[in-house]
Amino acid sequence: MTASVNHKRKECNSNISLAESDSEQNAVDSTIQYYEEHAEEFATNTLNADMESIRSRFLAYLPTGCRILDFGCGTGRDTKAFQELGYDVTAIDGSEALCGIARSLTSLPVRCLDFRNYKPEEGEIYEGIWACASLLHLQKNELLPVMKVLSQAMILGGAFYVSIKYGNFEGERNGRHFTDFTLEEFREFIKSIPELSVAEYWVTGDVRPGRGG
């Protein structure tokens, strides 16, 4: 499931804290470790995924050549696509192995950062934020403060793309943590972030080669 959300107002709480339990840290560690160990396999499976129509849907909300934050850039596939269209892209991922692949692909200084530790630097602002299959690795209680902080880095009227798996599951699956949402759950969840309003939702199949639509 994917959603585009618009930024409604610029003011939001900048003092967001997150208490970290052992289980939360273990979920983060196991997910990052998975990508450290499977980076090349992940690249093989995802670099050629056809995301053009989904990227176009996101870009329809943005002015040409604007600033985009690729939050959880993985291999840098979408970062490179945005670059080639003339956008000013900043890329961040939590796995150093994936950051290395993204740096090689894009020639950008991709930042390696635990998503929960992201804070926009002074003057860091974007018209668009692209979070493709990245925020879904956070536990639900971690996701809310991270999305609030991300909204601080987006201009008034900006666009925020989020993709998550459709369902009710939360926990480890295939070596990584996943937090799924149904449409109804996500609608309720996003109400907790008054800085954002939902522009549209849509549901897609797996776009990776061989996975089917």
C-alpha positions as CSV (number, residue, x, y, z in Angstrom):
1,M,0.0,0.0,0.0
2,T,1.3,3.5,-0.8
3,A,0.2,6.9,0.2
4,S,1.0,10.5,-0.8
5,V,0.6,13.0,2.0
6,N,0.8,16.7,1.8
7,H,2.3,19.1,4.3
8,K,-0.4,21.3,5.8
9,R,1.6,23.7,8.0
10,K,5.2,24.3,8.8
11,E,5.1,24.4,12.6
12,C,5.5,21.2,14.5
13,N,7.0,19.9,17.7
14,S,10.7,19.7,17.4
15,N,11.3,18.1,20.8
16,I,10.4,14.5,20.0
17,S,11.9,11.7,22.2
18,L,11.8,8.0,21.8
19,A,12.4,5.6,24.6
20,E,14.2,2.5,23.3
21,S,13.6,-0.9,24.8
22,D,15.8,-4.0,24.2
23,S,13.2,-5.4,21.8
24,E,13.1,-2.2,19.8
25,Q,16.9,-2.1,19.5
26,N,17.0,-5.8,18.5
27,A,14.4,-5.2,15.8
28,V,16.5,-2.4,14.4
29,D,19.8,-4.3,14.7
30,S,18.4,-7.5,13.0
31,T,17.0,-5.5,10.1
32,I,20.2,-3.6,9.5
33,Q,22.2,-6.8,9.9
34,Y,20.0,-8.4,7.3
35,Y,20.8,-5.7,4.7
36,E,24.5,-5.8,5.6
37,E,24.6,-9.5,4.9
38,H,22.3,-9.5,1.8
39,A,23.1,-6.2,0.1
40,E,24.2,-7.7,-3.2
41,E,21.3,-10.1,-3.3
42,F,18.9,-7.2,-2.5
43,A,20.5,-5.1,-5.2
44,T,20.1,-7.9,-7.8
45,N,16.4,-8.3,-6.8
46,T,15.4,-4.6,-6.7
47,L,17.6,-2.5,-9.0
48,N,15.5,-3.3,-12.1
49,A,12.1,-3.0,-10.4
50,D,9.9,-0.9,-12.6
51,M,9.0,2.1,-10.4
52,E,8.6,4.7,-13.2
53,S,4.8,5.0,-12.9
54,I,4.9,5.3,-9.1
55,R,7.7,7.9,-9.2
56,S,5.7,9.8,-11.8
57,R,2.7,9.8,-9.5
58,F,4.8,11.3,-6.8
59,L,6.5,13.9,-9.0
60,A,3.2,15.2,-10.2
61,Y,2.9,16.9,-6.8
62,L,6.4,18.6,-7.2
63,P,7.9,21.4,-9.2
64,T,10.5,20.4,-11.8
65,G,14.1,20.3,-10.4
66,C,13.1,20.7,-6.8
67,R,14.8,19.1,-3.7
68,I,13.9,15.5,-2.8
69,L,15.0,13.5,0.2
70,D,15.2,9.8,-0.6
71,F,14.8,8.4,2.9
72,G,15.8,4.8,2.9
73,C,17.3,4.9,-0.5
74,G,18.5,1.3,-0.5
75,T,20.6,0.7,-3.6
76,G,20.0,4.3,-4.9
77,R,17.8,3.1,-7.7
78,D,15.2,5.9,-7.2
79,T,17.8,8.5,-6.3
80,K,19.5,7.9,-9.6
81,A,16.1,8.1,-11.5
82,F,15.3,11.4,-9.8
83,Q,18.8,12.7,-10.6
84,E,18.4,11.9,-14.2
85,L,15.2,13.9,-14.3
86,G,17.1,16.9,-13.0
87,Y,16.0,16.9,-9.3
88,D,18.3,17.8,-6.5
89,V,18.4,14.6,-4.4
90,T,19.7,13.8,-0.9
91,A,19.9,10.1,0.0
92,I,20.0,8.4,3.3
93,D,19.9,4.7,4.3
94,G,20.5,2.7,7.5
95,S,22.8,0.1,6.0
96,E,26.4,0.9,5.2
97,A,26.5,-1.9,2.6
98,L,23.5,-0.4,0.7
99,C,24.9,3.1,1.1
100,G,28.1,1.9,-0.6
101,I,26.1,0.5,-3.5
102,A,24.1,3.7,-3.7
103,R,27.2,5.9,-3.7
104,S,28.7,3.9,-6.6
105,L,25.4,4.1,-8.6
106,T,24.7,7.8,-8.0
107,S,28.1,9.4,-7.2
108,L,26.4,11.1,-4.2
109,P,27.7,11.2,-0.6
110,V,24.9,9.0,0.6
111,R,24.5,9.3,4.4
112,C,24.3,6.2,6.6
113,L,22.0,6.8,9.5
114,D,19.6,5.0,11.8
115,F,16.3,6.3,10.7
116,R,15.2,7.1,14.3
117,N,18.2,9.4,14.7
118,Y,17.4,11.6,11.7
119,K,17.1,15.3,12.5
120,P,17.1,17.9,9.7
121,E,20.2,20.2,9.8
122,E,19.8,23.9,9.9
123,G,18.6,25.0,6.4
124,E,17.8,21.4,5.3
125,I,14.5,21.6,3.6
126,Y,12.8,19.6,0.8
127,E,9.8,20.0,-1.5
128,G,9.4,16.2,-1.6
129,I,10.3,13.2,0.7
130,W,10.4,9.7,-0.9
131,A,10.2,6.8,1.6
132,C,9.8,3.7,-0.6
133,A,9.7,0.5,1.4
134,S,11.8,2.0,4.2
135,L,9.7,3.3,7.0
136,L,7.9,-0.1,7.1
137,H,10.9,-1.5,8.9
138,L,10.2,0.7,12.0
139,Q,8.0,-0.5,14.8
140,K,4.7,1.3,14.9
141,N,5.6,3.3,18.0
142,E,8.9,4.4,16.3
143,L,7.2,5.3,13.1
144,L,5.2,8.2,14.5
145,P,8.0,10.3,15.8
146,V,10.2,9.7,12.8
147,M,7.4,10.9,10.4
148,K,6.9,13.9,12.6
149,V,10.6,14.8,12.4
150,L,10.6,14.2,8.6
151,S,7.7,16.6,8.3
152,Q,10.0,19.3,9.8
153,A,12.2,18.9,6.8
154,M,9.4,19.5,4.2
155,I,8.2,22.8,3.0
156,L,4.6,24.0,3.4
157,G,2.7,22.3,0.6
158,G,5.3,19.6,0.0
159,A,4.7,16.0,-0.8
160,F,5.6,12.9,1.2
161,Y,5.5,9.5,-0.4
162,V,5.3,6.4,1.8
163,S,5.0,2.7,0.8
164,I,4.2,0.0,3.3
165,K,2.9,-3.6,3.1
166,Y,-0.8,-4.1,3.3
167,G,-2.0,-6.2,6.3
168,N,-2.2,-6.5,10.0
169,F,1.2,-8.0,10.8
170,E,4.0,-6.5,12.9
171,G,7.1,-8.4,13.7
172,E,10.0,-10.2,12.1
173,R,9.6,-11.7,8.7
174,N,12.4,-13.2,6.6
175,G,15.1,-11.7,8.9
176,R,13.7,-8.2,9.0
177,H,11.1,-6.2,11.1
178,F,8.0,-5.2,9.2
179,T,5.0,-3.1,10.3
180,D,2.0,-3.5,8.0
181,F,-1.1,-1.4,7.8
182,T,-4.5,-1.7,6.4
183,L,-6.0,1.3,4.7
184,E,-8.2,2.0,7.7
185,E,-5.3,1.7,10.2
186,F,-3.2,4.0,8.2
187,R,-5.9,6.6,7.9
188,E,-6.3,6.5,11.7
189,F,-2.5,6.5,12.2
190,I,-1.9,9.6,10.1
191,K,-4.4,11.6,12.1
192,S,-1.7,11.7,14.8
193,I,0.4,13.9,12.6
194,P,-1.7,17.0,12.0
195,E,1.2,18.6,10.0
196,L,0.2,16.1,7.2
197,S,-2.9,15.4,5.2
198,V,-3.5,12.5,2.9
199,A,-3.6,13.4,-0.8
200,E,-4.3,9.8,-2.1
201,Y,-3.9,6.1,-1.3
202,W,-3.3,3.3,-3.8
203,V,-2.5,-0.4,-3.7
204,T,0.0,-2.0,-6.0
205,G,1.5,-5.5,-6.5
206,D,5.2,-6.4,-6.1
207,V,7.0,-4.6,-8.9
208,R,10.2,-6.6,-8.6
209,P,11.1,-8.7,-11.7
210,G,9.5,-12.2,-11.5
211,R,7.3,-11.3,-8.5
212,G,4.2,-10.5,-10.6
213,G,1.7,-7.7,-10.3
